[in-house]
Amino acid sequence: MEHFTAEQPNAGRTWLDEYRTRIESIRVRAEQARDRVATVTATARTRDGAVVVTVDASGMLTDLRLGVRAEELPRARLAETVLRLSREAALDSAAQVERIMAPLTAEGGQ
């Protein structure tokens, strides 16, 4: 911790002002990141469009669309396809969140 002498009364104030400015900057960037993360979605689909899944930033399934071709799939294969695409979309979503948060976590958020 820095100690300031009587000869340096403004040095302490200057340091505190700079610290407050830095904290405010980090707060603003964190709020912006939070807002961006709130809009993250990821979608994965089969090539033929039989199954399309969408997840949110946490990887939670938010939409599932079954095309006409899905009716041709055996139930077990359809279930496996939904799960596989959900995992793929969740990985994409997590990567997006990581890219958004990286500037805040790298180098102490500076």
All heavy atoms as an XYZ file, in Angstrom:
848
protein
N       0.843     -1.180      0.000
C       0.000      0.000      0.000
C       0.886      1.240      0.000
O       1.875      1.298      0.713
C      -0.907     -0.029      1.219
C      -1.781      1.178      1.337
S      -2.960      0.957      2.668
C      -4.396      1.466      1.815
N       0.490      2.213     -0.800
C       1.291      3.432     -0.883
C       0.973      4.344      0.296
O      -0.162      4.429      0.749
C       0.981      4.174     -2.186
C       1.474      3.453     -3.411
C       1.251      4.276     -4.655
O       1.633      5.465     -4.656
O       0.686      3.753     -5.617
N       2.014      5.029      0.791
C       1.835      6.018      1.858
C       2.265      7.365      1.314
O       3.286      7.487      0.639
C       2.679      5.651      3.089
C       2.250      4.348      3.695
N       1.140      4.242      4.486
C       2.778      3.105      3.614
C       0.999      2.994      4.879
N       1.985      2.276      4.347
N       1.483      8.370      1.608
C       1.777      9.700      1.116
C       2.135     10.606      2.290
O       1.518     10.545      3.344
C       0.574     10.272      0.350
C       0.196      9.425     -0.835
C      -0.878      8.547     -0.768
C       0.932      9.483     -2.004
C      -1.218      7.760     -1.849
C       0.596      8.701     -3.095
C      -0.475      7.839     -3.017
N       3.133     11.447      2.085
C       3.575     12.359      3.137
C       2.792     13.657      3.036
O       2.060     13.894      2.074
C       5.086     12.664      2.987
O       5.275     13.349      1.747
C       5.904     11.383      3.024
N       2.990     14.518      4.043
C       2.315     15.816      4.059
C       2.701     16.657      2.851
O       1.939     17.498      2.412
C       2.643     16.563      5.349
N       3.883     16.406      2.299
C       4.331     17.172      1.141
C       3.618     16.716     -0.140
O       3.716     17.358     -1.168
C       5.854     17.029      0.935
C       6.697     17.622      2.046
C       6.855     16.663      3.218
O       6.970     15.440      3.000
O       6.807     17.141      4.358
N       2.917     15.580     -0.062
C       2.265     15.039     -1.251
C       0.746     14.934     -1.065
O       0.155     13.921     -1.393
C       2.802     13.637     -1.532
C       4.289     13.552     -1.724
C       4.730     12.097     -1.764
O       4.384     11.318     -0.890
N       5.487     11.757     -2.782
N       0.075     15.987     -0.613
C      -1.357     15.856     -0.341
C      -2.173     15.564     -1.597
O      -3.169     14.856     -1.527
C      -1.742     17.184      0.279
C      -0.720     18.148     -0.211
C       0.545     17.339     -0.354
N      -1.745     16.103     -2.718
C      -2.512     15.893     -3.943
C      -2.219     14.546     -4.588
O      -3.009     14.061     -5.380
C      -2.236     17.015     -4.945
C      -2.846     18.313     -4.484
O      -3.877     18.322     -3.821
N      -2.210     19.415     -4.831
N      -1.083     13.945     -4.243
C      -0.725     12.666     -4.833
C      -1.754     11.600     -4.466
O      -2.148     10.791     -5.300
C       0.669     12.243     -4.389
N      -2.186     11.607     -3.220
C      -3.199     10.644     -2.776
C      -4.520     10.861     -3.477
O      -5.177      9.914     -3.896
N      -4.913     12.120     -3.632
C      -6.155     12.434     -4.324
C      -6.076     12.043     -5.788
O      -7.026     11.507     -6.349
C      -6.478     13.923     -4.183
C      -7.537     14.171     -3.141
C      -7.956     15.608     -3.068
N      -7.369     16.119     -1.823
C      -6.598     17.180     -1.727
N      -6.325     17.898     -2.768
N      -6.110     17.532     -0.565
N      -4.947     12.321     -6.413
C      -4.761     11.973     -7.818
C      -4.858     10.469     -8.006
O      -5.535      9.981     -8.911
C      -3.404     12.489     -8.338
O      -3.374     13.911     -8.178
C      -3.198     12.121     -9.780
N      -4.185      9.721     -7.124
C      -4.225      8.265     -7.206
C      -5.654      7.764     -7.051
O      -6.116      6.903     -7.800
C      -3.321      7.659     -6.132
C      -3.353      6.159     -6.117
C      -2.584      5.321     -6.847
C      -4.234      5.339     -5.338
N      -2.921      4.007     -6.583
C      -3.930      4.001     -5.649
C      -5.238      5.605     -4.407
C      -4.599      2.932     -5.078
C      -5.899      4.535     -3.827
C      -5.577      3.215     -4.169
N      -6.386      8.309     -6.075
C      -7.761      7.888     -5.829
C      -8.655      8.230     -7.018
O      -9.483      7.421     -7.431
C      -8.294      8.539     -4.550
C      -9.674      8.091     -4.093
C      -9.709      6.583     -3.875
C     -10.052      8.830     -2.807
N      -8.467      9.404     -7.603
C      -9.256      9.792     -8.776
C      -8.987      8.844     -9.947
O      -9.915      8.423    -10.642
C      -8.948     11.229     -9.193
C      -9.493     12.249     -8.208
O     -10.371     11.894     -7.389
O      -9.029     13.407     -8.257
N      -7.733      8.505    -10.151
C      -7.377      7.573    -11.233
C      -7.979      6.198    -10.966
O      -8.471      5.535    -11.881
C      -5.863      7.474    -11.381
C      -5.234      8.725    -11.952
C      -3.712      8.702    -11.901
O      -3.128      7.710    -11.393
O      -3.107      9.687    -12.362
N      -7.943      5.780     -9.715
C      -8.495      4.484     -9.340
C     -10.005      4.470     -9.584
O     -10.540      3.509    -10.145
C      -8.173      4.186     -7.875
C      -8.606      2.828     -7.416
C      -7.910      1.687     -7.801
C      -9.723      2.674     -6.594
C      -8.304      0.425     -7.379
C     -10.128      1.422     -6.177
C      -9.416      0.302     -6.571
O      -9.815     -0.936     -6.159
N     -10.697      5.518     -9.181
C     -12.146      5.608     -9.389
C     -12.481      5.592    -10.883
O     -13.445      4.948    -11.301
C     -12.701      6.873     -8.738
C     -12.794      6.778     -7.246
C     -13.339      8.051     -6.641
N     -13.475      7.922     -5.212
C     -13.420      8.934     -4.380
N     -13.239     10.175     -4.822
N     -13.552      8.733     -3.084
N     -11.686      6.292    -11.684
C     -11.896      6.323    -13.130
C     -11.732      4.928    -13.716
O     -12.530      4.490    -14.546
C     -10.919      7.303    -13.803
O     -11.162      8.615    -13.273
C     -11.080      7.312    -15.303
N     -10.712      4.233    -13.267
C     -10.468      2.868    -13.760
C     -11.613      1.935    -13.371
O     -12.083      1.134    -14.179
C      -9.149      2.345    -13.206
C      -8.808      0.977    -13.709
C      -7.381      0.595    -13.329
N      -7.142     -0.768    -13.720
C      -6.827     -1.746    -12.897
N      -6.648     -1.514    -11.620
N      -6.643     -2.962    -13.339
N     -12.066      2.029    -12.129
C     -13.169      1.189    -11.657
C     -14.441      1.489    -12.462
O     -15.165      0.567    -12.848
C     -13.420      1.396    -10.145
C     -12.237      0.879     -9.336
C     -14.724      0.738     -9.700
C     -11.976     -0.605     -9.492
N     -14.701      2.742    -12.728
C     -15.882      3.117    -13.514
C     -15.780      2.551    -14.929
O     -16.767      2.045    -15.480
C     -16.043      4.638    -13.558
C     -17.210      5.120    -14.395
C     -18.575      4.652    -13.912
O     -18.700      4.160    -12.767
O     -19.533      4.771    -14.689
N     -14.612      2.600    -15.515
C     -14.406      2.045    -16.852
C     -14.669      0.545    -16.861
O     -15.325      0.020    -17.771
C     -12.976      2.341    -17.324
O     -12.703      1.667    -18.519
N     -14.176     -0.148    -15.847
C     -14.395     -1.590    -15.751
C     -15.885     -1.878    -15.574
O     -16.426     -2.805    -16.183
C     -13.569     -2.195    -14.600
C     -12.079     -2.124    -14.943
C     -14.005     -3.614    -14.291
C     -11.155     -2.451    -13.780
N     -16.567     -1.086    -14.762
C     -18.005     -1.278    -14.536
C     -18.783     -1.122    -15.840
O     -19.634     -1.949    -16.173
C     -18.532     -0.281    -13.500
C     -20.007     -0.502    -13.149
C     -20.594      0.662    -12.361
N     -20.627      1.896    -13.119
C     -21.524      2.166    -14.089
N     -22.427      1.284    -14.422
N     -21.500      3.326    -14.717
N     -18.459     -0.092    -16.610
C     -19.149      0.151    -17.873
C     -18.904     -1.009    -18.839
O     -19.839     -1.520    -19.463
C     -18.711      1.501    -18.492
C     -19.177      1.636    -19.926
C     -19.216      2.659    -17.643
N     -17.658     -1.449    -18.935
C     -17.329     -2.563    -19.834
C     -18.020     -3.847    -19.387
O     -18.478     -4.630    -20.217
C     -15.819     -2.740    -19.932
C     -15.184     -1.592    -20.706
C     -13.680     -1.619    -20.855
N     -13.026     -2.874    -20.666
C     -11.939     -3.043    -19.909
N     -11.406     -2.023    -19.285
N     -11.379     -4.222    -19.792
N     -18.120     -4.063    -18.090
C     -18.800     -5.255    -17.576
C     -20.297     -5.210    -17.908
O     -20.883     -6.228    -18.297
C     -18.588     -5.382    -16.073
N     -20.912     -4.052    -17.776
C     -22.329     -3.915    -18.126
C     -22.547     -4.142    -19.612
O     -23.508     -4.796    -20.021
C     -22.855     -2.537    -17.719
C     -23.067     -2.388    -16.243
C     -23.602     -1.010    -15.852
O     -23.807     -0.161    -16.751
O     -23.809     -0.800    -14.647
N     -21.653     -3.615    -20.444
C     -21.756     -3.827    -21.886
C     -21.611     -5.307    -22.221
O     -22.354     -5.841    -23.046
C     -20.704     -2.996    -22.628
C     -20.961     -1.512    -22.571
C     -19.792     -0.684    -23.078
O     -18.660     -1.145    -23.157
N     -20.066      0.569    -23.409
N     -20.668     -5.971    -21.574
C     -20.472     -7.406    -21.802
C     -21.711     -8.181    -21.362
O     -22.176     -9.088    -22.071
C     -19.233     -7.899    -21.058
N     -22.263     -7.831    -20.222
C     -23.478     -8.497    -19.726
C     -24.615     -8.348    -20.738
O     -25.325     -9.321    -21.042
C     -23.891     -7.905    -18.378
C     -25.161     -8.529    -17.809
C     -25.836     -7.680    -16.771
N     -26.256     -6.432    -17.392
C     -26.317     -5.260    -16.753
N     -25.979     -5.176    -15.485
N     -26.705     -4.178    -17.381
N     -24.770     -7.151    -21.280
C     -25.827     -6.913    -22.258
C     -25.602     -7.735    -23.534
O     -26.549     -8.267    -24.113
C     -25.933     -5.428    -22.594
C     -26.413     -4.594    -21.420
O     -26.941     -5.164    -20.430
O     -26.253     -3.356    -21.478
N     -24.357     -7.840    -23.961
C     -24.041     -8.632    -25.157
C     -24.266    -10.118    -24.901
O     -24.810    -10.817    -25.753
C     -22.607     -8.384    -25.606
C     -22.427     -6.995    -26.220
C     -21.007     -6.726    -26.667
N     -20.557     -7.715    -27.630
C     -19.283     -8.051    -27.801
N     -18.332     -7.494    -27.077
N     -18.945     -8.950    -28.710
N     -23.864    -10.592    -23.724
C     -24.058    -12.004    -23.393
C     -25.548    -12.337    -23.374
O     -25.955    -13.426    -23.812
C     -23.388    -12.358    -22.044
C     -23.873    -13.697    -21.515
C     -21.872    -12.360    -22.195
N     -26.370    -11.417    -22.923
C     -27.811    -11.648    -22.849
C     -28.431    -11.891    -24.228
O     -29.504    -12.499    -24.318
C     -28.501    -10.478    -22.160
N     -27.759    -11.461    -25.283
C     -28.302    -11.629    -26.634
C     -27.690    -12.811    -27.388
O     -28.060    -13.073    -28.525
C     -28.098    -10.359    -27.474
O     -26.697    -10.157    -27.701
C     -28.700     -9.135    -26.799
N     -26.760    -13.519    -26.756
C     -26.080    -14.622    -27.433
C     -27.057    -15.766    -27.693
O     -27.807    -16.173    -26.814
C     -24.887    -15.135    -26.598
C     -24.384    -16.480    -27.110
C     -23.766    -14.117    -26.599
N     -27.039    -16.237    -28.935
C     -27.737    -17.460    -29.308
C     -26.841    -18.208    -30.285
O     -25.952    -17.613    -30.904
C     -29.102    -17.205    -29.990
O     -28.893    -16.500    -31.205
C     -30.052    -16.446    -29.085
N     -27.070    -19.475    -30.391
C     -26.343    -20.282    -31.372
C     -27.316    -21.305    -31.933
O     -28.155    -21.843    -31.207
C     -25.147    -20.966    -30.730
N     -27.197    -21.544    -33.225
C     -28.083    -22.480    -33.910
C     -27.253    -23.530    -34.623
O     -26.220    -23.220    -35.210
C     -28.974    -21.730    -34.923
O     -29.750    -20.754    -34.222
C     -29.898    -22.670    -35.665
N     -27.717    -24.774    -34.548
C     -27.096    -25.871    -35.285
C     -28.208    -26.595    -36.027
O     -29.332    -26.694    -35.537
C     -26.369    -26.813    -34.329
N     -27.862    -27.096    -37.210
C     -28.888    -27.741    -38.031
C     -28.291    -28.893    -38.827
O     -27.095    -28.921    -39.082
C     -29.530    -26.735    -38.963
C     -28.568    -26.087    -39.923
C     -29.201    -25.052    -40.872
N     -30.155    -24.147    -40.310
C     -29.861    -22.964    -39.753
N     -28.615    -22.568    -39.682
N     -30.804    -22.201    -39.284
N     -29.148    -29.800    -39.197
C     -28.718    -30.859    -40.102
C     -28.621    -30.264    -41.501
O     -29.245    -29.240    -41.799
C     -29.724    -32.032    -40.103
O     -31.013    -31.538    -40.451
C     -29.772    -32.732    -38.756
N     -27.828    -30.895    -42.338
C     -27.649    -30.371    -43.707
C     -28.952    -30.284    -44.470
O     -29.152    -29.360    -45.260
C     -26.662    -31.249    -44.474
C     -25.236    -30.916    -44.146
C     -24.330    -31.822    -44.899
N     -23.760    -32.683    -43.873
C     -22.885    -33.604    -44.050
N     -22.437    -33.868    -45.233
N     -22.422    -34.300    -43.052
N     -29.831    -31.243    -44.236
C     -31.096    -31.263    -44.983
C     -32.200    -30.449    -44.307
O     -33.318    -30.378    -44.800
C     -31.556    -32.697    -45.204
C     -31.853    -33.442    -43.913
O     -31.731    -32.847    -42.824
O     -32.203    -34.636    -43.997
N     -31.894    -29.837    -43.157
C     -32.890    -29.022    -42.462
C     -33.915    -29.822    -41.697
O     -34.914    -29.267    -41.237
N     -33.673    -31.118    -41.527
C     -34.636    -31.943    -40.795
C     -34.769    -31.490    -39.348
O     -35.861    -31.497    -38.781
C     -34.226    -33.417    -40.849
N     -33.638    -31.088    -38.748
C     -33.638    -30.667    -37.347
C     -32.828    -29.383    -37.222
O     -31.719    -29.285    -37.746
C     -33.022    -31.753    -36.433
C     -33.033    -31.300    -34.974
C     -33.744    -33.085    -36.594
N     -33.409    -28.406    -36.533
C     -32.725    -27.139    -36.251
C     -32.922    -26.841    -34.773
O     -34.063    -26.829    -34.283
C     -33.299    -25.970    -37.101
C     -32.584    -24.672    -36.782
C     -33.244    -26.293    -38.586
N     -31.819    -26.625    -34.050
C     -31.908    -26.284    -32.628
C     -31.230    -24.941    -32.389
O     -30.249    -24.608    -33.044
C     -31.271    -27.362    -31.720
C     -31.944    -28.701    -31.912
C     -29.791    -27.481    -31.954
N     -31.756    -24.203    -31.444
C     -31.171    -22.927    -31.033
C     -31.057    -22.938    -29.519
O     -31.972    -23.396    -28.824
C     -32.034    -21.739    -31.492
O     -32.148    -21.784    -32.918
C     -31.429    -20.400    -31.087
N     -29.917    -22.441    -29.031
C     -29.687    -22.349    -27.591
C     -29.341    -20.911    -27.224
O     -28.943    -20.121    -28.074
C     -28.553    -23.301    -27.128
C     -28.887    -24.753    -27.455
C     -27.220    -22.906    -27.736
N     -29.461    -20.597    -25.934
C     -29.091    -19.271    -25.439
C     -27.657    -19.291    -24.918
O     -26.931    -20.267    -25.095
C     -30.078    -18.778    -24.380
C     -30.106    -19.636    -23.123
O     -29.195    -20.473    -22.917
O     -31.031    -19.446    -22.314
N     -27.258    -18.220    -24.261
C     -25.883    -18.074    -23.773
C     -25.489    -19.164    -22.776
O     -24.319    -19.522    -22.680
C     -25.690    -16.704    -23.128
N     -26.443    -19.711    -22.067
C     -26.134    -20.753    -21.084
C     -26.182    -22.149    -21.693
O     -25.916    -23.129    -20.996
C     -27.106    -20.668    -19.901
O     -28.403    -21.043    -20.317
N     -26.525    -22.234    -22.962
C     -26.636    -23.528    -23.614
C     -28.018    -24.151    -23.497
O     -28.246    -25.268    -23.936
N     -28.951    -23.402    -22.916
C     -30.327    -23.890    -22.744
C     -31.048    -23.855    -24.092
O     -30.992    -22.868    -24.816
C     -31.080    -22.992    -21.756
C     -32.531    -23.349    -21.575
S     -32.787    -24.732    -20.495
C     -32.274    -24.051    -18.950
N     -31.709    -24.943    -24.415
C     -32.461    -25.047    -25.653
C     -33.603    -24.031    -25.634
O     -34.408    -23.995    -24.708
C     -33.022    -26.469    -25.798
C     -33.699    -26.802    -27.109
C     -32.700    -26.778    -28.257
C     -34.335    -28.182    -27.012
N     -33.645    -23.173    -26.659
C     -34.700    -22.156    -26.736
C     -35.624    -22.362    -27.920
O     -36.710    -21.787    -27.965
C     -34.108    -20.733    -26.821
O     -33.283    -20.643    -27.990
C     -33.314    -20.399    -25.565
N     -35.174    -23.173    -28.895
C     -36.022    -23.427    -30.054
C     -35.632    -24.757    -30.672
O     -34.440    -25.096    -30.747
C     -35.874    -22.298    -31.083
C     -36.942    -22.356    -32.172
O     -38.066    -22.824    -31.887
O     -36.652    -21.943    -33.311
N     -36.625    -25.495    -31.111
C     -36.429    -26.776    -31.792
C     -37.400    -26.810    -32.953
O     -38.605    -26.656    -32.758
C     -36.689    -27.946    -30.835
C     -36.738    -29.341    -31.465
C     -35.399    -29.700    -32.104
C     -37.131    -30.369    -30.414
N     -36.842    -26.974    -34.139
C     -37.695    -27.046    -35.332
C     -37.428    -28.364    -36.036
O     -36.278    -28.722    -36.286
C     -37.396    -25.887    -36.262
C     -37.669    -24.575    -35.550
C     -37.785    -23.437    -36.487
N     -37.929    -22.237    -35.683
C     -39.002    -21.476    -35.728
N     -39.990    -21.780    -36.522
N     -39.068    -20.397    -34.976
N     -38.519    -29.043    -36.324
C     -38.426    -30.311    -37.028
C     -39.033    -30.127    -38.403
O     -40.221    -29.812    -38.533
C     -39.159    -31.406    -36.251
C     -38.659    -31.648    -34.826
C     -39.554    -32.654    -34.116
C     -37.220    -32.107    -34.834
N     -38.206    -30.308    -39.413
C     -38.675    -30.188    -40.785
C     -39.364    -31.463    -41.234
O     -39.411    -32.472    -40.515
N     -39.877    -31.426    -42.443
C     -40.582    -32.562    -43.015
C     -39.690    -33.798    -43.031
O     -40.141    -34.908    -42.747
C     -41.064    -32.215    -44.447
C     -41.698    -33.417    -45.115
C     -42.030    -31.050    -44.405
N     -38.408    -33.629    -43.294
C     -37.475    -34.764    -43.354
C     -37.325    -35.450    -41.998
O     -36.941    -36.605    -41.923
C     -36.101    -34.311    -43.855
C     -36.063    -33.630    -45.194
C     -36.152    -34.564    -46.385
N     -35.339    -35.733    -46.343
C     -34.257    -35.947    -47.040
N     -33.791    -35.009    -47.837
N     -33.610    -37.094    -46.963
N     -37.613    -34.741    -40.913
C     -37.503    -35.348    -39.581
C     -38.475    -36.496    -39.416
O     -38.197    -37.448    -38.675
C     -37.745    -34.302    -38.502
N     -39.602    -36.436    -40.117
C     -40.600    -37.505    -40.029
C     -40.065    -38.826    -40.573
O     -40.565    -39.898    -40.218
C     -41.865    -37.090    -40.781
C     -42.554    -35.898    -40.161
C     -43.722    -35.393    -41.003
O     -44.164    -36.104    -41.935
O     -44.186    -34.280    -40.721
N     -39.052    -38.751    -41.426
C     -38.476    -39.953    -42.029
C     -37.459    -40.633    -41.108
O     -37.070    -41.774    -41.359
C     -37.800    -39.590    -43.353
C     -38.734    -38.956    -44.354
C     -38.014    -38.353    -45.545
O     -36.789    -38.561    -45.686
O     -38.681    -37.666    -46.340
N     -37.017    -39.934    -40.072
C     -35.993    -40.483    -39.178
C     -36.613    -41.390    -38.122
O     -37.675    -41.063    -37.567
C     -35.242    -39.356    -38.475
C     -34.437    -38.397    -39.348
C     -33.900    -37.250    -38.512
C     -33.298    -39.149    -40.026
N     -35.951    -42.499    -37.812
C     -36.408    -43.307    -36.674
C     -36.319    -42.466    -35.390
O     -35.457    -41.588    -35.270
C     -35.405    -44.463    -36.634
C     -34.740    -44.479    -37.975
C     -34.796    -43.071    -38.489
N     -37.184    -42.730    -34.461
C     -37.237    -41.922    -33.230
C     -35.892    -41.854    -32.512
O     -35.489    -40.789    -32.050
C     -38.301    -42.453    -32.284
C     -39.681    -42.175    -32.760
C     -40.694    -42.667    -31.766
N     -42.024    -42.516    -32.344
C     -43.120    -42.775    -31.691
N     -43.063    -43.220    -30.441
N     -44.286    -42.618    -32.266
N     -35.207    -42.978    -32.401
C     -33.911    -42.993    -31.699
C     -32.905    -42.096    -32.421
O     -32.153    -41.360    -31.785
C     -33.375    -44.417    -31.593
N     -32.890    -42.146    -33.735
C     -31.957    -41.308    -34.503
C     -32.345    -39.837    -34.386
O     -31.475    -38.965    -34.285
C     -31.933    -41.736    -35.966
C     -30.958    -40.911    -36.761
C     -30.325    -41.680    -37.873
N     -29.385    -40.820    -38.571
C     -29.418    -40.611    -39.864
N     -30.307    -41.227    -40.612
N     -28.544    -39.810    -40.420
N     -33.633    -39.546    -34.397
C     -34.088    -38.170    -34.235
C     -33.664    -37.625    -32.873
O     -33.135    -36.511    -32.776
C     -35.612    -38.098    -34.385
C     -36.251    -36.729    -34.201
C     -35.696    -35.714    -35.196
C     -37.765    -36.840    -34.337
N     -33.841    -38.420    -31.833
C     -33.446    -37.994    -30.485
C     -31.944    -37.751    -30.417
O     -31.497    -36.729    -29.872
C     -33.862    -39.042    -29.457
N     -31.155    -38.669    -30.987
C     -29.697    -38.511    -30.990
C     -29.296    -37.264    -31.755
O     -28.397    -36.532    -31.340
C     -29.039    -39.754    -31.615
C     -27.527    -39.757    -31.542
C     -26.831    -38.911    -32.617
O     -27.334    -38.744    -33.743
O     -25.751    -38.388    -32.300
N     -29.971    -36.994    -32.851
C     -29.666    -35.808    -33.661
C     -29.961    -34.531    -32.881
O     -29.157    -33.590    -32.888
C     -30.469    -35.831    -34.976
O     -30.118    -37.022    -35.705
C     -30.186    -34.609    -35.824
N     -31.082    -34.494    -32.192
C     -31.426    -33.317    -31.380
C     -30.369    -33.098    -30.301
O     -29.894    -31.971    -30.089
C     -32.832    -33.460    -30.756
C     -33.074    -32.388    -29.706
C     -33.902    -33.406    -31.836
N     -29.963    -34.162    -29.628
C     -28.954    -34.036    -28.573
C     -27.605    -33.590    -29.144
O     -26.945    -32.715    -28.581
C     -28.804    -35.351    -27.815
C     -30.002    -35.763    -26.960
C     -29.788    -37.146    -26.379
C     -30.251    -34.734    -25.872
N     -27.185    -34.185    -30.261
C     -25.902    -33.825    -30.871
C     -25.899    -32.364    -31.305
O     -24.962    -31.624    -31.017
C     -25.621    -34.728    -32.078
C     -24.330    -34.381    -32.807
C     -24.064    -35.313    -33.979
N     -25.179    -35.481    -34.897
C     -25.488    -34.611    -35.864
N     -24.772    -33.518    -36.046
N     -26.513    -34.843    -36.663
N     -26.963    -31.932    -31.964
C     -27.026    -30.534    -32.405
C     -27.094    -29.582    -31.217
O     -26.523    -28.486    -31.267
C     -28.225    -30.332    -33.333
C     -28.148    -31.044    -34.685
C     -29.446    -30.854    -35.454
C     -26.954    -30.560    -35.496
N     -27.777    -29.994    -30.155
C     -27.841    -29.161    -28.946
C     -26.450    -28.962    -28.360
O     -26.095    -27.855    -27.949
C     -28.760    -29.790    -27.903
O     -30.083    -29.827    -28.378
N     -25.651    -30.040    -28.328
C     -24.274    -29.928    -27.826
C     -23.440    -29.010    -28.719
O     -22.692    -28.177    -28.228
C     -23.623    -31.309    -27.718
C     -24.115    -32.141    -26.559
C     -23.289    -33.405    -26.350
N     -23.334    -34.304    -27.494
C     -24.244    -35.268    -27.682
N     -25.182    -35.457    -26.770
N     -24.196    -36.036    -28.748
N     -23.587    -29.178    -30.040
C     -22.834    -28.324    -30.968
C     -23.194    -26.850    -30.776
O     -22.313    -25.989    -30.726
C     -23.115    -28.735    -32.418
C     -22.519    -30.058    -32.818
C     -22.928    -30.488    -34.222
O     -23.485    -29.662    -34.985
O     -22.691    -31.669    -34.558
N     -24.473    -26.572    -30.680
C     -24.917    -25.189    -30.491
C     -24.436    -24.645    -29.142
O     -24.028    -23.484    -29.042
C     -26.438    -25.102    -30.605
N     -24.469    -25.479    -28.104
C     -24.020    -25.043    -26.772
C     -22.534    -24.709    -26.788
O     -22.102    -23.730    -26.160
C     -24.320    -26.112    -25.730
N     -21.732    -25.495    -27.509
C     -20.301    -25.191    -27.627
C     -20.084    -23.861    -28.345
O     -19.231    -23.061    -27.950
C     -19.569    -26.317    -28.356
C     -19.386    -27.605    -27.563
C     -18.850    -28.710    -28.468
C     -18.460    -27.383    -26.380
N     -20.854    -23.618    -29.394
C     -20.754    -22.352    -30.125
C     -21.151    -21.188    -29.218
O     -20.469    -20.162    -29.154
C     -21.648    -22.397    -31.359
C     -21.606    -21.122    -32.181
O     -20.667    -20.313    -32.026
O     -22.515    -20.929    -33.012
N     -22.228    -21.364    -28.492
C     -22.693    -20.333    -27.565
C     -21.636    -20.021    -26.503
O     -21.341    -18.859    -26.203
C     -23.994    -20.814    -26.921
O     -24.266    -20.178    -25.730
N     -21.037    -21.065    -25.937
C     -19.993    -20.879    -24.917
C     -18.793    -20.142    -25.494
O     -18.206    -19.279    -24.825
C     -19.568    -22.227    -24.344
N     -18.432    -20.447    -26.730
C     -17.306    -19.761    -27.372
C     -17.622    -18.282    -27.582
O     -16.751    -17.422    -27.389
C     -16.974    -20.428    -28.704
N     -18.865    -17.978    -27.941
C     -19.258    -16.576    -28.102
C     -19.145    -15.828    -26.771
O     -18.629    -14.711    -26.723
C     -20.694    -16.475    -28.617
C     -20.888    -16.919    -30.041
C     -22.334    -16.783    -30.451
O     -22.920    -15.701    -30.378
N     -22.937    -17.890    -30.873
N     -19.642    -16.443    -25.711
C     -19.576    -15.821    -24.380
C     -18.120    -15.618    -23.973
O     -17.754    -14.559    -23.446
C     -20.344    -16.656    -23.335
C     -20.077    -16.145    -21.924
C     -21.830    -16.650    -23.644
N     -17.289    -16.603    -24.242
C     -15.870    -16.498    -23.897
C     -15.214    -15.326    -24.629
O     -14.442    -14.575    -24.042
C     -15.163    -17.806    -24.242
C     -13.746    -17.870    -23.741
C     -13.126    -19.234    -23.979
O     -13.771    -20.239    -23.676
O     -11.981    -19.275    -24.472
N     -15.533    -15.165    -25.914
C     -14.972    -14.032    -26.679
C     -15.449    -12.691    -26.122
O     -14.691    -11.730    -26.082
C     -15.337    -14.160    -28.156
C     -14.519    -15.195    -28.896
C     -14.698    -15.101    -30.398
N     -16.070    -15.330    -30.828
C     -16.615    -16.523    -31.071
N     -15.890    -17.610    -30.910
N     -17.858    -16.615    -31.471
N     -16.683    -12.631    -25.689
C     -17.220    -11.391    -25.117
C     -16.533    -11.063    -23.798
O     -16.184     -9.914    -23.526
C     -18.751    -11.504    -24.913
C     -19.458    -11.527    -26.279
C     -19.272    -10.360    -24.047
C     -20.925    -11.912    -26.210
N     -16.308    -12.085    -22.972
C     -15.752    -11.872    -21.639
C     -14.230    -11.744    -21.625
O     -13.672    -11.205    -20.669
C     -16.181    -13.010    -20.707
C     -17.687    -13.115    -20.518
S     -18.458    -11.574    -19.977
C     -17.801    -11.458    -18.324
N     -13.558    -12.225    -22.647
C     -12.089    -12.242    -22.670
C     -11.457    -10.887    -22.362
O     -10.527    -10.814    -21.557
C     -11.581    -12.788    -23.994
N     -11.938     -9.793    -22.942
C     -11.298     -8.506    -22.619
C     -11.415     -8.111    -21.148
O     -10.586     -7.372    -20.637
C     -12.058     -7.504    -23.501
C     -12.630     -8.311    -24.607
C     -12.940     -9.650    -24.000
N     -12.434     -8.608    -20.467
C     -12.598     -8.282    -19.049
C     -11.729     -9.154    -18.151
O     -11.357     -8.743    -17.065
C     -14.064     -8.454    -18.634
C     -15.037     -7.470    -19.249
C     -16.455     -7.848    -18.846
C     -14.728     -6.057    -18.825
N     -11.453    -10.357    -18.601
C     -10.706    -11.276    -17.764
C      -9.216    -11.274    -18.091
O      -8.406    -11.636    -17.246
C     -11.257    -12.704    -17.901
O     -11.206    -13.095    -19.269
C     -12.692    -12.771    -17.412
N      -8.848    -10.891    -19.289
C      -7.431    -10.861    -19.690
C      -6.743     -9.656    -19.040
O      -7.311     -8.578    -18.971
C      -7.313    -10.772    -21.206
N      -5.580     -9.864    -18.527
C      -4.758     -8.791    -17.948
C      -5.507     -8.009    -16.872
O      -5.414     -6.780    -16.790
C      -4.272     -7.840    -19.031
C      -3.410     -8.516    -20.085
C      -3.012     -7.564    -21.193
O      -2.969     -6.353    -20.948
O      -2.748     -8.045    -22.294
N      -6.272     -8.701    -16.080
C      -6.949     -8.052    -14.960
C      -8.010     -7.062    -15.376
O      -8.397     -6.188    -14.627
N      -8.549     -7.214    -16.607
C      -9.625     -6.335    -17.050
C      -9.157     -4.946    -17.416
O      -9.954     -4.033    -17.489
N      -7.885     -4.782    -17.660
C      -7.382     -3.440    -17.977
C      -7.670     -3.075    -19.400
O      -7.740     -3.802    -20.278
C      -5.882     -3.388    -17.730
C      -5.567     -3.543    -16.278
C      -4.070     -3.422    -16.010
O      -3.303     -2.965    -16.813
N      -3.691     -3.841    -14.835
